[in-house]
Amino acid sequence: MQAISDTADGTKPGKTSRKEHLSPDGKWKSFPKVPHLLQYVGTGNYFARVKVNGKLIRQKLRPETTVYSDALVRLPDFLKKQRKSKRHVKGAPVYFRDARTLYETDLDNDHTVADSHRNFRKWCVKSLLKNWSGLDDLKLAAIKKESCREWAKRLSEKVGPQYFNNVLGTFRAIFKRAGYQPEDNPLHEIKRLGIPLAPPQLPESDQFNQLLEIMENGGAKHSKNCADLGSFLAYSGCRLGEARMVKWLDVDMFKGYITVHNLKTRRTKNYRPTRQVPIIADMRRLLERLKQSNPRPEDPVCKVSECEKSLARACERIRIPKLTHHDLRHLFTTRCIESGVDIPTVSRWLGHSDGGALVMKVYGHLRDKHSLHMAAKVVFNQPNPKAIP
């Protein structure tokens, strides 16, 4: 059976020709869906057009072709070749040290970056230099793919996947700051390591109540305050740093919400300086008890700034997996989902700006017991009440 080939303008035989996009002089035809492709009307030959380092390059595709489908096949190779032949740009960094310095300077001057993120990226740079001796003194052109693969293999065998991915991302960003296109970057083919999202083993309701009781009766000076902090984290879903910032003036018992200040200082499009977390029944009882001491409006709600040791000791006493401050945020989210709260609402309570994508990915797990309970509600065939047994 004879194959059907494309016509010169990219349409199938028998179909109406596409609307032509011609230059003002009528000599060149462009293709909006393929921005780097041109056709010279006089001869029908296809040309490639690309800008490299600010200079526009237009060349005839080789070997010459007047067939649209052939031009689509040859165009990517031409673009890759032109972008790889990097012309020297005046002022471009030559040594890795120069590119790293530019990257760190941009990081310091970026007002949208939080201090914690800035310090973290600088820590990644230090880790990179520590694990590749002499990297600062190498020319960028001397850093080849083979050397990067050897470095990646060495590092991946020594550290965890999250550590590896963060250092790799910073390494790539330094090359990007030096003006390298993704396909020119010697780290382009090195893949990130997968990080399994294993949900924490959270306590049941009776176990959590027992946990708080043990924390409260620990015998230390601030045992009761530690239990109160653990309760506040679990009933609000706040991060530890956010819970530290909540004052009594942020608590509105009448309207039923707590104003939580966002820890992130990055001024992005979806940035919100504060969010409102509802006061659930357990939280209301906790706040009413704490308010009996007549605190001032500017006093913090939680009297201690951490309770990790008390929490770990209580977990050991009742023989459950160790919990962290952040695990109590997991616990709040899981309880909300199990109680039927929709994902976008939970996401808003947690301070996410993605509409629930992260909640579905990280917090959307439900324990087996709850899953089986929900499965019992699924019915396909209802019994007929009029049927005679």
C-alpha positions, 0 to 999 in steps of 0.5 A, spaced: 500 500 500 502 506 497 504 511 503 501 518 503 506 523 503 505 531 506 505 536 501 510 542 501 506 546 506 505 541 511 497 539 509 495 532 507 493 531 500 485 532 499 485 537 505 484 545 504 491 548 505 493 552 511 492 560 511 499 562 509 503 567 513 507 571 508 512 577 510 510 584 507 514 583 501 511 576 500 517 572 499 517 568 506 512 564 509 512 563 516 509 557 521 506 560 527 506 553 530 514 552 528 517 559 530 524 557 527 522 555 520 521 559 514 520 557 507 522 561 501 516 562 496 520 563 490 524 556 490 520 552 496 526 551 500 526 551 507 530 555 512 531 555 519 532 562 523 534 562 530 537 568 535 544 566 538 547 571 543 543 576 540 545 575 533 539 572 528 542 566 524 538 564 518 540 558 514 538 553 508 536 547 511 541 541 509 540 537 505 535 542 501 528 540 502 522 542 499 517 538 503 514 540 510 515 533 514 522 533 512 524 540 514 521 538 521 525 532 522 532 536 520 530 543 524 531 540 531 538 538 529 540 545 526 538 548 532 542 544 537 548 545 533 547 552 533 546 553 540 552 548 542 557 553 538 557 558 543 560 564 541 564 568 546 560 573 549 564 579 552 564 579 560 561 572 560 565 568 566 570 563 564 572 560 570 567 556 575 569 561 580 566 567 576 560 563 575 559 561 582 560 569 584 555 571 579 550 566 582 551 568 589 551 575 588 544 575 584 542 571 590 543 576 595 540 582 591 534 578 589 528 581 594 523 576 592 527 570 595 526 568 603 533 569 607 532 561 609 532 559 601 538 564 600 542 561 606 540 554 604 542 555 597 549 558 599 549 551 603 548 547 597 554 551 594 559 549 600 557 542 599 558 542 592 565 545 593 567 540 598 565 534 594 568 536 588 575 538 590 578 544 585 572 545 582 573 553 583 579 553 579 576 549 573 574 553 566 567 552 565 569 549 558 573 544 561 567 541 566 565 535 561 559 530 562 563 524 564 566 528 570 559 530 572 557 523 571 563 521 576 561 526 581 554 525 581 555 517 582 560 519 588 555 523 591 549 519 590 553 513 594 554 518 600 548 522 601 540 521 601 536 523 595 534 530 597 541 532 599 543 530 592 537 533 588 538 540 592 546 540 590 545 538 583 539 543 582 544 549 585 550 546 580 545 547 574 543 554 576 550 556 576 551 554 569 545 557 567 547 564 570 554 563 566 549 563 560 549 556 558 543 553 554 540 547 557 542 542 552 549 545 553 549 544 560 554 538 562 549 536 567 543 536 563 543 529 562 544 527 570 537 525 573 534 527 579 533 521 584 526 519 586 524 521 593 519 516 596 513 520 600 512 515 605 506 518 610 508 518 617 505 513 622 500 517 626 497 516 632 489 514 633 485 519 637 486 515 644 493 514 643 494 522 642 490 523 648 494 519 652 500 522 649 498 529 651 497 526 658 504 523 659 507 530 656 503 534 661 505 530 667 512 529 665 514 532 672 519 538 668 518 545 669 514 546 663 511 540 662 504 542 661 506 548 657 509 543 652 503 539 652 499 545 650 504 547 644 503 540 642 495 540 642 496 547 639 500 544 633 495 538 632 489 543 632 491 548 628 496 545 623 501 551 624 508 550 622 512 550 629 515 557 627 508 560 625 505 557 632 511 561 636 508 568 632 501 567 634 499 572 640 492 573 643 491 579 639 491 574 633 485 570 636 478 571 635 474 567 639 467 570 637 468 570 629 472 563 630 478 563 627 486 565 628 490 569 624 496 566 622 502 570 620 506 567 614 513 565 615 515 565 608 517 572 606 518 571 598 513 576 595 511 572 589 504 572 585 500 568 590 504 570 596 499 572 602 502 575 609 496 572 613 491 566 613 485 564 617 485 558 621 478 556 624 478 554 631 475 547 632 472 545 638 478 542 641 482 548 640 476 552 643 477 548 649 484 549 649 484 557 648 478 557 653 483 554 659 489 558 657 485 564 657 483 563 664 490 566 666 488 573 663 494 574 658 495 580 655 493 581 647 501 582 645 503 575 649 504 569 645 499 563 646 504 558 647 509 559 652 514 555 650 517 555 643 518 547 642 516 541 645 520 535 641 524 532 647 517 532 651 514 529 645 519 524 643 519 521 651 511 520 651 512 517 644 517 512 647 512 511 653 506 509 649 511 505 644 509 509 638 513 511 632 517 518 634 513 524 632 516 531 630 513 538 630 511 537 623 508 530 624 502 534 628 501 538 622 500 531 618 496 529 624 491 535 623 491 535 615 489 527 616 484 528 621 481 534 616 480 529 610 478 523 614 472 528 617 470 530 610 473 537 609 474 538 602 482 538 599 482 546 597 479 548 604 484 544 607 490 547 603 487 554 604 488 552 612 495 550 611 497 556 607 498 553 601 497 557 594 496 551 589 489 549 590 490 543 593 496 539 589 501 539 595 495 536 599 493 531 594 501 529 593 503 529 601 497 529 605 492 525 601 493 519 604 488 515 609 489 510 614 487 503 612 482 503 617 478 509 615 479 507 608 475 500 609 470 504 613 469 508 607 469 502 602 463 499 607 459 505 604 460 503 597 453 499 594 452 497 587 446 493 588 440 495 593 436 489 596 429 490 593 425 491 600 418 488 596 422 481 595 419 475 598 425 471 602 
